[in-house]
């Protein structure tokens, strides 16, 4: 073997190692930019509302002196750029301000409500993966058959049903009709996995079905195409079992677009939590934000919006990391699916 060829082979891993941080750096830059723009928009919404803590708390009894004193106390007498810089700086340090009405730090209120949403959303995503993944695989393995048509029909129906309607149906069936599960409320994980699951399963199921339908359809499409590749035929000719080919090779190559769809479902699940939490009487961050908006408690609204944006961005980073663990074809298909979803 010639020296240039040997040097070329040695150089390739070094080149890949040098290029590896670039996608991560681009993702970090994009995430930081999106977070900055989202924080600016969040702050602008509060500023444009022109809500005043003195008028909100004191009502008609507020005098000009009271208004001036409270504006100085909350820093509202400063220019908006200075207010934004101060608010963002404190927020990055974990200080999201104080509620105008209760005097409780916003971070403390969010710390009590956010675990509810994270646990429900986590269970919803798990159900989406299990139900949607299983349905997509079954439909792909029986492409054109009855199972495929049934999965396609069910997914089409579920995609048209909003989570709140599904939640009402689940309450009527499982809580009212059979009495197997509570109609609402929440039990923290500290109370045990059993009590938590009894309260969390219905809202999680209501939030998961749309994501499961999208995941099943995307995974079915990707698997049908991947199962026709030449390497699948070659693996079968070498005597590999169908299970090994499917889970060891085909699913890995076809998982990119489906994983991207799952990541795009996170904001949908969080958005659907606003109504779902109301139906199931869950003390989550969506209800905290809604109650704060009704009484014009701007610091709480801004804090909940900023934290929600951060959760969505973290989910996107997790999806990008998972896509990076797949082969290049899966990463390319995942980026294509994300561009098509954005369009």
SVG drawing of the C-alpha trace seen along z (x, -y; Angstrom):
<svg xmlns="http://www.w3.org/2000/svg" viewBox="-71 -61 76 79">
<polyline fill="none" stroke="black" stroke-width="0.4" points="0.0,0.0 1.4,-3.4 2.2,-6.1 -0.3,-8.6 -3.1,-6.0 -2.2,-5.2 -2.0,-8.8 -5.4,-9.4 -7.0,-6.7 -5.5,-8.1 -6.6,-11.6 -10.2,-10.6 -11.0,-9.9 -9.1,-13.1 -11.2,-15.1 -14.4,-13.6 -13.3,-14.4 -12.5,-17.9 -15.9,-18.4 -17.9,-16.7 -18.3,-19.9 -19.6,-21.9 -23.2,-20.6 -23.2,-20.8 -21.9,-24.4 -24.5,-25.3 -27.3,-23.8 -26.1,-25.7 -26.0,-28.9 -29.4,-28.4 -30.8,-27.5 -29.3,-30.5 -30.7,-32.8 -34.2,-31.3 -34.1,-31.6 -33.0,-35.3 -35.7,-36.1 -38.3,-34.3 -37.3,-36.1 -37.5,-39.4 -41.0,-38.6 -42.1,-37.4 -40.9,-40.6 -42.4,-42.7 -45.8,-41.1 -45.7,-42.1 -44.5,-45.6 -47.1,-46.1 -49.9,-45.0 -49.3,-48.2 -50.4,-46.4 -49.5,-48.3 -48.9,-46.6 -50.4,-49.5 -53.5,-49.6 -53.8,-45.8 -53.2,-45.4 -54.7,-48.6 -57.4,-49.1 -59.2,-52.5 -57.6,-53.3 -54.2,-53.8 -53.0,-57.4 -50.3,-58.9 -47.9,-58.6 -48.7,-54.9 -48.3,-54.2 -44.9,-56.0 -43.7,-54.1 -44.7,-50.7 -43.3,-51.4 -40.0,-52.3 -40.2,-49.2 -40.6,-46.9 -38.2,-48.9 -41.0,-50.0 -39.8,-53.6 -36.7,-52.6 -36.4,-52.6 -37.6,-49.3 -34.2,-48.2 -32.8,-48.5 -35.8,-46.6 -35.3,-43.8 -31.6,-43.5 -32.2,-43.3 -35.1,-40.8 -33.1,-38.5 -30.0,-38.7 -31.9,-37.7 -33.9,-35.1 -30.7,-33.4 -29.6,-33.3 -32.9,-31.6 -34.6,-34.7 -37.9,-35.2 -39.2,-38.0 -42.0,-38.1 -45.7,-37.9 -47.5,-41.2 -50.4,-39.7 -49.0,-37.0 -45.5,-38.2 -44.2,-34.7 -41.2,-34.3 -42.2,-33.2 -39.5,-30.5 -41.0,-28.9 -44.4,-28.8 -43.0,-27.3 -41.0,-24.8 -44.2,-23.5 -46.2,-23.4 -43.6,-22.3 -43.1,-18.8 -46.8,-18.1 -46.4,-19.1 -43.1,-17.3 -44.4,-14.0 -47.6,-14.2 -45.7,-15.1 -43.1,-12.4 -45.8,-9.8 -47.6,-11.1 -44.4,-10.8 -43.8,-7.3 -47.3,-6.3 -46.8,-7.9 -43.6,-5.9 -45.1,-2.6 -48.5,-3.0 -47.4,-4.9 -44.2,-3.0 -45.9,0.4 -48.7,-0.7 -46.2,-2.1 -44.1,1.1 -47.2,3.3 -48.5,1.3 -45.1,1.4 -44.8,5.1 -48.3,5.6 -48.1,2.8 -51.2,2.9 -53.0,5.4 -55.8,5.1 -53.6,4.1 -52.0,1.3 -55.4,0.0 -56.8,0.2 -53.8,-1.7 -54.1,-4.4 -57.8,-4.8 -57.4,-5.1 -54.5,-7.5 -56.5,-9.7 -59.4,-9.8 -57.2,-10.6 -55.4,-13.4 -58.7,-15.2 -59.7,-15.0 -58.5,-17.7 -57.0,-16.6 -59.8,-18.1 -62.4,-16.1 -60.4,-12.9 -60.0,-13.8 -63.8,-14.2 -64.5,-10.9 -61.8,-9.2 -63.4,-10.7 -66.9,-9.6 -65.7,-6.0 -63.1,-5.2 -64.1,-7.5 -67.8,-7.9 -69.0,-4.7 -66.6,-2.2 -65.3,-4.1 -61.9,-2.7 -60.0,-6.0 -60.5,-9.4 -62.1,-12.2 -59.3,-14.6 -56.7,-15.8 -53.1,-14.9 -50.9,-12.8 -47.1,-13.6 -44.6,-10.9 -43.6,-11.2 -46.9,-9.6 -45.9,-6.5 -45.9,-5.3 -49.4,-3.7 -51.3,-6.8 -49.4,-9.0 -50.3,-6.7 -54.0,-6.6 -54.2,-10.3 -51.8,-10.8 -52.8,-8.1 -55.9,-9.7 -54.5,-13.2 -51.3,-11.7 -53.3,-9.4 -55.4,-12.4 -52.3,-14.3 -50.5,-11.3 -52.9,-10.1 -52.3,-12.8 -48.5,-12.4 -48.9,-8.6 -50.9,-9.0 -48.3,-11.3 -45.4,-9.0 -47.2,-5.9 -47.8,-7.4 -44.2,-8.7 -42.6,-5.5 -44.8,-3.4 -43.7,-5.5 -40.0,-5.4 -40.0,-1.6 -41.8,-0.7 -39.1,-2.5 -36.3,-1.1 -37.6,2.5 -37.1,2.3 -33.4,1.4 -30.8,3.8 -29.1,4.3 -32.3,5.8 -32.5,8.4 -28.8,9.1 -29.2,9.6 -32.1,12.0 -30.0,13.9 -27.2,14.3 -29.7,15.9 -30.3,13.1 -33.6,13.3 -36.4,10.8 -36.3,9.5 -32.6,8.8 -32.9,7.1 -35.8,5.0 -34.5,3.8 -30.8,4.0 -30.7,2.2 -34.0,1.1 -35.5,-0.6 -32.2,-2.5 -32.1,-3.8 -35.8,-4.7 -36.1,-6.3 -34.8,-9.7 -38.0,-11.3 -40.1,-9.6 -37.8,-10.9 -38.1,-14.4 -41.9,-14.2 -41.8,-13.1 -39.6,-16.1 -42.0,-18.4 -44.9,-16.9 -43.4,-18.4 -44.8,-21.9 -48.1,-20.5 -48.4,-18.5 -47.4,-21.5 -49.9,-23.6 -52.7,-21.1 -52.0,-21.0 -53.7,-24.3 -57.1,-22.9 -56.3,-19.4 -55.2,-20.7 -58.5,-22.5 -60.5,-19.4 -58.5,-17.1 -58.0,-19.8 -54.2,-19.5 -52.1,-22.1 -49.6,-22.5 -47.8,-25.4 -50.5,-25.9 -53.0,-26.7 -50.6,-28.8 -50.0,-30.9 -53.7,-31.1 -54.6,-32.3 -51.8,-34.8 -53.0,-36.1 -56.6,-36.5 -55.4,-38.8 -52.7,-40.5 -49.8,-39.1 -47.2,-39.9 -44.1,-38.5 -45.8,-35.1 -46.9,-35.1 -43.4,-36.1 -41.8,-33.4 -44.0,-30.6 -43.7,-31.5 -39.9,-31.7 -39.7,-28.3 -42.0,-26.7 -39.8,-27.9 -36.7,-26.6 -38.4,-23.1 -39.2,-23.0 -35.6,-24.0 -34.2,-21.3 -36.5,-18.8 -35.2,-19.9 -31.6,-19.5 -32.4,-16.0 -33.9,-15.2 -30.8,-16.5 -28.5,-14.5 -30.5,-11.4 -30.4,-12.0 -26.7,-12.4 -26.4,-8.9 -28.1,-7.5 -26.4,-6.9 -25.9,-9.7 -28.9,-8.7 -31.2,-8.9 -29.8,-12.4 -30.4,-13.5 -33.9,-12.2 -34.6,-13.8 -33.5,-17.2 -35.7,-16.8 -38.7,-15.9 -38.2,-18.9 -37.9,-21.2 -41.1,-19.8 -42.9,-20.1 -41.8,-23.7 -43.0,-24.5"/>
</svg>
